[in-house]
Amino acid sequence: MTDLSDLLVPEAVLAGVTAGNKKALFQQLGASATATYGVDAKLVAERLAERERLGSTGFGGGIAIPHARLDDLPHVCGVFARLEQPLDFGAVDELPVDLVFMLLSPTNAGTEHLKALASVSRRLRERPFAEKLRGAGSKDALYVLLTGVEARDAA
């Protein structure tokens, strides 16, 4: 899998996100998931925070993949956010995070969840790709980079 088209829709790609801390970011990601996938924003933020307490999902290079499982989710899905200002995420390399790919999975999606995490991680670890994401000029450009799919309404 070289793209993430199975996990994202254009509405789930955010650019210029501002958040003062992880809690505020998780609330924004939850709100986006509500608007896009119809899940409970508060529950998403709570589950992300619970997972983050186990250890940071910031894996280095300015990238984090916070993830959570939800009971009533029909399939694995995601929200990508490029932050306006990098955020301290407690990442393993201690660098602040500016690229965030939130992954949501059904509670019973064992291997599907792990495969999605691996795909996102593999793709975002590619430094040239991460730099392209940082330099993209719009949400549409981010979506095209992430999925390899031309956005229908790209201007």
Contacts in CASP RR format, 6 or more apart in sequence:
PFRMAT RR
TARGET T0000
AUTHOR 0000-0000-0000
METHOD contacts of the structure
MODEL  1
MTDLSDLLVPEAVLAGVTAGNKKALFQQLGASATATYGVDAKLVAERLAE
RERLGSTGFGGGIAIPHARLDDLPHVCGVFARLEQPLDFGAVDELPVDLV
FMLLSPTNAGTEHLKALASVSRRLRERPFAEKLRGAGSKDALYVLLTGVE
ARDAA
1 119 0 8 1.000
1 123 0 8 1.000
2 123 0 8 1.000
3 123 0 8 1.000
3 146 0 8 1.000
3 147 0 8 1.000
3 148 0 8 1.000
3 149 0 8 1.000
4 80 0 8 1.000
4 101 0 8 1.000
4 119 0 8 1.000
4 120 0 8 1.000
4 123 0 8 1.000
4 146 0 8 1.000
4 147 0 8 1.000
5 147 0 8 1.000
5 148 0 8 1.000
5 149 0 8 1.000
6 76 0 8 1.000
7 76 0 8 1.000
7 77 0 8 1.000
7 78 0 8 1.000
7 103 0 8 1.000
7 116 0 8 1.000
7 119 0 8 1.000
7 120 0 8 1.000
8 77 0 8 1.000
8 78 0 8 1.000
8 79 0 8 1.000
8 80 0 8 1.000
8 143 0 8 1.000
8 146 0 8 1.000
8 147 0 8 1.000
9 36 0 8 1.000
9 77 0 8 1.000
10 139 0 8 1.000
10 140 0 8 1.000
10 143 0 8 1.000
10 151 0 8 1.000
10 152 0 8 1.000
10 153 0 8 1.000
11 32 0 8 1.000
11 35 0 8 1.000
11 36 0 8 1.000
12 32 0 8 1.000
12 33 0 8 1.000
12 36 0 8 1.000
12 37 0 8 1.000
12 77 0 8 1.000
12 78 0 8 1.000
12 79 0 8 1.000
12 80 0 8 1.000
13 79 0 8 1.000
13 80 0 8 1.000
13 139 0 8 1.000
13 142 0 8 1.000
13 143 0 8 1.000
13 146 0 8 1.000
14 28 0 8 1.000
14 32 0 8 1.000
14 79 0 8 1.000
14 80 0 8 1.000
14 81 0 8 1.000
14 82 0 8 1.000
14 139 0 8 1.000
15 81 0 8 1.000
15 82 0 8 1.000
15 136 0 8 1.000
15 137 0 8 1.000
15 138 0 8 1.000
15 139 0 8 1.000
15 142 0 8 1.000
16 81 0 8 1.000
16 82 0 8 1.000
16 83 0 8 1.000
16 84 0 8 1.000
17 25 0 8 1.000
17 28 0 8 1.000
17 81 0 8 1.000
17 82 0 8 1.000
17 83 0 8 1.000
17 84 0 8 1.000
17 100 0 8 1.000
18 83 0 8 1.000
18 84 0 8 1.000
18 85 0 8 1.000
19 25 0 8 1.000
19 28 0 8 1.000
19 83 0 8 1.000
19 87 0 8 1.000
20 87 0 8 1.000
21 87 0 8 1.000
21 88 0 8 1.000
22 49 0 8 1.000
22 52 0 8 1.000
22 87 0 8 1.000
22 89 0 8 1.000
23 45 0 8 1.000
23 49 0 8 1.000
25 81 0 8 1.000
25 83 0 8 1.000
25 87 0 8 1.000
25 100 0 8 1.000
26 44 0 8 1.000
26 45 0 8 1.000
26 48 0 8 1.000
26 49 0 8 1.000
26 52 0 8 1.000
26 66 0 8 1.000
27 41 0 8 1.000
27 45 0 8 1.000
28 81 0 8 1.000
29 44 0 8 1.000
29 45 0 8 1.000
29 48 0 8 1.000
29 66 0 8 1.000
29 79 0 8 1.000
29 81 0 8 1.000
29 100 0 8 1.000
29 102 0 8 1.000
30 39 0 8 1.000
30 41 0 8 1.000
30 42 0 8 1.000
30 44 0 8 1.000
30 45 0 8 1.000
30 48 0 8 1.000
30 79 0 8 1.000
30 102 0 8 1.000
31 41 0 8 1.000
32 79 0 8 1.000
32 81 0 8 1.000
33 39 0 8 1.000
33 41 0 8 1.000
33 44 0 8 1.000
33 77 0 8 1.000
33 78 0 8 1.000
33 79 0 8 1.000
33 102 0 8 1.000
33 104 0 8 1.000
34 40 0 8 1.000
34 41 0 8 1.000
34 44 0 8 1.000
36 77 0 8 1.000
36 79 0 8 1.000
37 73 0 8 1.000
37 77 0 8 1.000
37 104 0 8 1.000
39 70 0 8 1.000
39 72 0 8 1.000
39 73 0 8 1.000
39 104 0 8 1.000
40 70 0 8 1.000
43 70 0 8 1.000
44 68 0 8 1.000
44 70 0 8 1.000
44 102 0 8 1.000
44 104 0 8 1.000
47 68 0 8 1.000
47 69 0 8 1.000
47 70 0 8 1.000
48 66 0 8 1.000
48 67 0 8 1.000
48 68 0 8 1.000
48 102 0 8 1.000
50 68 0 8 1.000
51 57 0 8 1.000
51 66 0 8 1.000
51 67 0 8 1.000
51 68 0 8 1.000
52 66 0 8 1.000
56 64 0 8 1.000
56 89 0 8 1.000
56 90 0 8 1.000
56 91 0 8 1.000
56 92 0 8 1.000
57 64 0 8 1.000
57 65 0 8 1.000
57 66 0 8 1.000
57 67 0 8 1.000
57 89 0 8 1.000
58 64 0 8 1.000
58 65 0 8 1.000
58 89 0 8 1.000
58 90 0 8 1.000
58 91 0 8 1.000
58 92 0 8 1.000
58 97 0 8 1.000
59 65 0 8 1.000
59 91 0 8 1.000
59 92 0 8 1.000
59 121 0 8 1.000
59 125 0 8 1.000
60 91 0 8 1.000
60 92 0 8 1.000
60 93 0 8 1.000
60 95 0 8 1.000
60 97 0 8 1.000
61 91 0 8 1.000
61 93 0 8 1.000
61 95 0 8 1.000
61 130 0 8 1.000
62 86 0 8 1.000
62 89 0 8 1.000
62 91 0 8 1.000
62 93 0 8 1.000
62 95 0 8 1.000
62 96 0 8 1.000
62 97 0 8 1.000
62 98 0 8 1.000
62 99 0 8 1.000
62 130 0 8 1.000
63 97 0 8 1.000
63 99 0 8 1.000
63 100 0 8 1.000
63 101 0 8 1.000
63 124 0 8 1.000
63 125 0 8 1.000
63 130 0 8 1.000
64 89 0 8 1.000
64 91 0 8 1.000
64 97 0 8 1.000
64 99 0 8 1.000
64 100 0 8 1.000
64 101 0 8 1.000
65 100 0 8 1.000
65 101 0 8 1.000
65 102 0 8 1.000
65 103 0 8 1.000
65 117 0 8 1.000
65 120 0 8 1.000
65 121 0 8 1.000
65 124 0 8 1.000
66 100 0 8 1.000
66 102 0 8 1.000
66 103 0 8 1.000
67 102 0 8 1.000
67 103 0 8 1.000
67 104 0 8 1.000
67 105 0 8 1.000
67 113 0 8 1.000
67 117 0 8 1.000
68 102 0 8 1.000
68 103 0 8 1.000
68 104 0 8 1.000
68 105 0 8 1.000
69 104 0 8 1.000
69 105 0 8 1.000
69 106 0 8 1.000
69 107 0 8 1.000
69 109 0 8 1.000
69 113 0 8 1.000
70 104 0 8 1.000
70 105 0 8 1.000
70 106 0 8 1.000
70 107 0 8 1.000
71 106 0 8 1.000
71 107 0 8 1.000
73 104 0 8 1.000
73 105 0 8 1.000
73 106 0 8 1.000
73 107 0 8 1.000
74 106 0 8 1.000
75 106 0 8 1.000
75 109 0 8 1.000
75 112 0 8 1.000
76 103 0 8 1.000
76 104 0 8 1.000
76 105 0 8 1.000
76 106 0 8 1.000
76 109 0 8 1.000
76 112 0 8 1.000
76 113 0 8 1.000
76 116 0 8 1.000
77 103 0 8 1.000
77 104 0 8 1.000
78 101 0 8 1.000
78 102 0 8 1.000
78 103 0 8 1.000
78 104 0 8 1.000
79 101 0 8 1.000
79 102 0 8 1.000
79 104 0 8 1.000
80 99 0 8 1.000
80 100 0 8 1.000
80 101 0 8 1.000
80 102 0 8 1.000
80 142 0 8 1.000
80 146 0 8 1.000
81 99 0 8 1.000
81 100 0 8 1.000
81 101 0 8 1.000
81 102 0 8 1.000
82 98 0 8 1.000
82 99 0 8 1.000
82 100 0 8 1.000
82 133 0 8 1.000
82 134 0 8 1.000
82 136 0 8 1.000
82 142 0 8 1.000
83 97 0 8 1.000
83 98 0 8 1.000
83 99 0 8 1.000
83 100 0 8 1.000
85 98 0 8 1.000
86 95 0 8 1.000
86 96 0 8 1.000
86 97 0 8 1.000
86 98 0 8 1.000
87 96 0 8 1.000
87 97 0 8 1.000
87 98 0 8 1.000
88 96 0 8 1.000
88 97 0 8 1.000
89 96 0 8 1.000
89 97 0 8 1.000
91 97 0 8 1.000
98 134 0 8 1.000
99 124 0 8 1.000
99 130 0 8 1.000
99 133 0 8 1.000
99 134 0 8 1.000
101 120 0 8 1.000
101 124 0 8 1.000
103 113 0 8 1.000
103 116 0 8 1.000
103 117 0 8 1.000
103 120 0 8 1.000
105 112 0 8 1.000
105 113 0 8 1.000
105 116 0 8 1.000
106 112 0 8 1.000
123 129 0 8 1.000
123 146 0 8 1.000
124 130 0 8 1.000
124 133 0 8 1.000
129 145 0 8 1.000
132 145 0 8 1.000
133 142 0 8 1.000
133 145 0 8 1.000
133 146 0 8 1.000
136 142 0 8 1.000
136 145 0 8 1.000
138 155 0 8 1.000
140 151 0 8 1.000
140 153 0 8 1.000
140 154 0 8 1.000
140 155 0 8 1.000
141 154 0 8 1.000
143 149 0 8 1.000
143 151 0 8 1.000
144 150 0 8 1.000
144 151 0 8 1.000
144 154 0 8 1.000
END
